[in-house]
Amino acid sequence: MQWPLTNLGGLYEKGDGVAQDYHQARQWYEMGAMAGSGDAMASLGYLYDQGHGVAQDYQQARQWYEKGAAAGSGGAMASLGYLYVQGHGVAQDYQQARQWYEKAAAAGSGDAMGNGRRSVRAGPRGSAGLPARAAVVRKGGGGREWGRHGQCRRSVRSRATV
């Protein structure tokens, strides 16, 4: 019964059909996290990351994202990648960011594939982050081709992985 708790938190966080209330969202997310929901843990991390209803605290956000990633949440993995890109609560590290984005993409995260709320771009051109042209991340039988700005351009099957 993890997802109803997380979904209720999301309704309160966004104000979708109810008055927006970050305090209520946090309470539902905490119940979901106690039930083992990685997505609820990632959502708690996001509240701390953005300072929604709580004091902004990147360390606390990182801890929740790490718990969510350990529970299998691709969104938590993508959010960890973002923290490493920005250097929020961690030392800026494009290689770490790339590893987290690749794990998130393998877990099926739309955030990592450029369809979510965060950019997948990990570093400036020529940096140790994503290459300037494209990188391929394997997922199942195929892969994904990543554009310069992190958007997923197309699925590819016959290219080598990075």
C-alpha positions in Angstrom: 0.0 0.0 0.0 2.9 2.4 -0.8 1.7 4.1 -4.0 -1.6 5.5 -2.6 0.3 7.2 0.2 2.8 8.7 -2.3 0.1 9.7 -4.7 -1.8 11.5 -2.0 1.4 13.4 -1.1 1.7 14.3 -4.8 -1.8 15.7 -4.9 -1.1 17.9 -1.9 2.3 19.0 -3.2 0.9 20.1 -6.5 -2.5 21.2 -5.3 -4.2 18.9 -7.7 -7.9 18.6 -6.6 -7.0 19.8 -3.1 -5.5 23.0 -1.7 -1.8 23.0 -2.1 -0.3 22.1 1.3 3.4 21.1 1.6 3.0 20.1 5.2 0.3 17.5 4.3 2.4 16.4 1.3 5.3 15.8 3.6 3.2 13.8 6.0 1.9 11.5 3.2 5.4 11.1 1.8 6.8 10.2 5.2 4.1 7.5 5.6 4.9 6.2 2.1 8.7 6.2 3.0 8.0 4.3 6.2 6.1 1.7 4.0 9.2 1.4 1.9 8.3 3.5 -1.2 11.4 4.7 -3.0 9.3 7.3 -4.9 8.0 8.7 -1.6 11.6 8.9 -0.4 12.5 10.7 -3.6 9.6 13.1 -3.1 10.7 13.9 0.4 14.1 14.6 -1.0 12.6 17.0 -3.5 10.8 18.9 -0.8 14.1 19.5 1.0 15.9 20.2 -2.3 13.4 22.9 -3.2 12.6 24.1 0.3 8.9 23.4 -0.2 7.2 23.4 3.2 10.6 22.8 4.9 13.9 24.7 5.2 15.9 24.1 2.1 18.5 21.5 3.0 20.6 19.8 0.4 22.1 17.4 2.8 18.7 16.2 3.9 17.6 16.0 0.2 20.7 13.9 -0.6 20.0 11.5 2.2 16.4 11.0 1.1 17.5 10.6 -2.6 20.0 8.0 -1.5 17.4 6.1 0.4 15.0 6.3 -2.6 17.8 5.1 -4.9 18.5 2.2 -2.7 14.8 1.3 -2.8 14.9 1.4 -6.6 13.5 4.8 -7.5 14.7 6.0 -10.8 13.6 9.5 -10.0 15.7 9.5 -6.8 18.7 8.3 -8.9 18.1 11.1 -11.5 17.8 13.6 -8.6 21.2 12.5 -7.2 22.7 13.0 -10.6 21.3 16.6 -10.6 22.8 17.3 -7.1 26.2 16.2 -8.4 25.9 18.4 -11.5 25.0 21.4 -9.4 27.2 20.6 -6.4 24.3 21.0 -4.1 25.1 19.2 -0.8 27.9 17.3 -2.5 31.1 18.2 -4.3 30.4 18.9 -7.9 31.3 15.7 -9.8 30.2 15.2 -13.4 31.4 11.5 -13.4 29.2 10.7 -10.4 26.3 12.6 -12.0 26.7 10.6 -15.2 26.7 7.3 -13.3 23.5 8.3 -11.5 21.8 9.4 -14.7 22.8 6.1 -16.3 21.4 4.1 -13.4 18.2 6.2 -13.5 17.8 5.6 -17.3 18.3 1.9 -16.8 15.6 2.0 -14.1 13.3 3.7 -16.7 13.3 7.2 -15.2 11.8 9.8 -17.5 13.7 12.4 -15.5 17.0 10.8 -16.7 15.7 10.6 -20.3 15.0 14.3 -20.4 11.3 14.0 -20.0 11.0 15.0 -16.3 11.4 18.2 -14.2 15.2 18.2 -14.4 17.8 18.5 -17.1 20.1 15.6 -17.7 22.9 17.7 -18.9 26.0 16.8 -16.9 28.8 19.2 -17.5 29.9 21.7 -20.1 31.2 20.7 -23.5 34.4 18.7 -23.3 34.0 18.1 -19.6 34.2 14.8 -17.9 30.4 14.7 -18.0 28.2 13.7 -20.9 30.1 14.1 -24.2 29.3 17.1 -26.3 27.7 15.0 -29.1 26.0 11.9 -27.7 26.3 9.1 -25.3 24.4 5.8 -25.4 23.0 4.2 -22.4 21.8 0.6 -22.6 18.4 -0.3 -21.4 17.1 -3.8 -21.9 17.6 -4.9 -25.5 18.2 -1.4 -26.9 19.7 1.9 -25.9 19.1 5.6 -26.0 20.9 8.3 -27.9 21.4 11.4 -25.8 21.7 14.8 -27.3 24.0 17.6 -26.3 21.4 19.0 -23.9 20.4 15.7 -22.4 17.2 15.1 -24.4 16.6 11.5 -25.5 16.8 11.8 -29.3 16.0 8.3 -30.4 16.4 4.6 -29.4 19.4 2.9 -30.9 20.2 -0.8 -31.1 23.5 -1.2 -32.8 25.7 1.3 -31.1 28.3 0.7 -28.4 27.6 1.7 -24.9 29.8 4.3 -23.1 
